[in-house]
């Protein structure tokens, strides 16, 4: 698990060994609220998942496979589901060339709690086996 190089003081999230809290703390207040809400929802919906800051953003894994994560940009907080295209949800936009889909939030009020719970339930039930997929891809199969 990677930790941020920034120190938030002796009592800050980095000092407690919580890089996801440190990630949220480093965001502007409006985005911090979104990050905190998403984290609480993800932790509740996916209690068996492990989480860490991966490639610079908070990500939750089931087994070895990334399932959901979020990242803050200058304009929004993007909630990414690695198998989001399979969910058949209008609120998620395809991203990249594989199975990922995302929702963008500019304000915490935009988050529909029912939709978020539904997406997270699907994320826990329909996991894209990215580890096996990319292994086969590297092997040319």
MOFENMO-V955283 format. One record per residue. SS is DSSP state (@ for helix, = for strand, . for the rest). PSI is psi as a letter, one per 20 degrees, with the letter a starting at -180 (none if undefined). Layout:
ss:SS psi:PSI
ss:SS psi:PSI
This chain:
ss:. psi:p
ss:. psi:q
ss:. psi:q
ss:. psi:q
ss:. psi:i
ss:. psi:q
ss:. psi:p
ss:. psi:k
ss:. psi:r
ss:. psi:h
ss:. psi:j
ss:. psi:r
ss:. psi:h
ss:. psi:h
ss:. psi:h
ss:. psi:j
ss:. psi:k
ss:. psi:n
ss:@ psi:h
ss:@ psi:g
ss:@ psi:h
ss:@ psi:h
ss:@ psi:g
ss:@ psi:g
ss:@ psi:h
ss:. psi:i
ss:. psi:q
ss:. psi:q
ss:@ psi:g
ss:@ psi:g
ss:@ psi:h
ss:@ psi:g
ss:@ psi:g
ss:@ psi:g
ss:@ psi:g
ss:@ psi:g
ss:@ psi:g
ss:@ psi:g
ss:@ psi:g
ss:@ psi:g
ss:@ psi:g
ss:@ psi:g
ss:@ psi:h
ss:@ psi:g
ss:@ psi:h
ss:. psi:m
ss:. psi:h
ss:. psi:i
ss:. psi:q
ss:= psi:q
ss:= psi:q
ss:= psi:r
ss:= psi:o
ss:= psi:p
ss:. psi:k
ss:. psi:j
ss:= psi:q
ss:= psi:p
ss:= psi:q
ss:= psi:p
ss:= psi:q
ss:= psi:o
ss:. psi:c
ss:. psi:j
ss:= psi:p
ss:= psi:p
ss:= psi:g
ss:= psi:q
ss:= psi:r
ss:= psi:q
ss:= psi:q
ss:= psi:p
ss:. psi:a
ss:. psi:h
ss:. psi:h
ss:. psi:r
ss:= psi:p
ss:= psi:p
ss:= psi:o
ss:= psi:p
ss:= psi:p
ss:. psi:h
ss:. psi:k
ss:@ psi:h
ss:@ psi:h
ss:@ psi:i
ss:@ psi:h
ss:. psi:k
ss:. psi:p
ss:. psi:h
ss:. psi:i
ss:. psi:p
ss:= psi:p
ss:= psi:q
ss:. psi:p
ss:. psi:a
ss:. psi:j
ss:. psi:c
ss:. psi:j
ss:. psi:q
ss:= psi:q
ss:= psi:r
ss:= psi:q
ss:= psi:p
ss:= psi:p
ss:. psi:i
ss:. psi:q
ss:@ psi:h
ss:@ psi:i
ss:@ psi:i
ss:. psi:p
ss:. psi:o
ss:@ psi:h
ss:@ psi:g
ss:@ psi:g
ss:@ psi:g
ss:@ psi:g
ss:@ psi:g
ss:@ psi:g
ss:@ psi:h
ss:@ psi:g
ss:@ psi:h
ss:@ psi:h
ss:@ psi:h
ss:@ psi:h
ss:. psi:m
ss:. psi:p
ss:. psi:o
ss:. psi:m
ss:@ psi:h
ss:@ psi:g
ss:@ psi:h
ss:@ psi:g
ss:@ psi:h
ss:@ psi:g
ss:@ psi:h
ss:@ psi:g
ss:@ psi:h
ss:@ psi:i
ss:. psi:k
ss:. psi:none
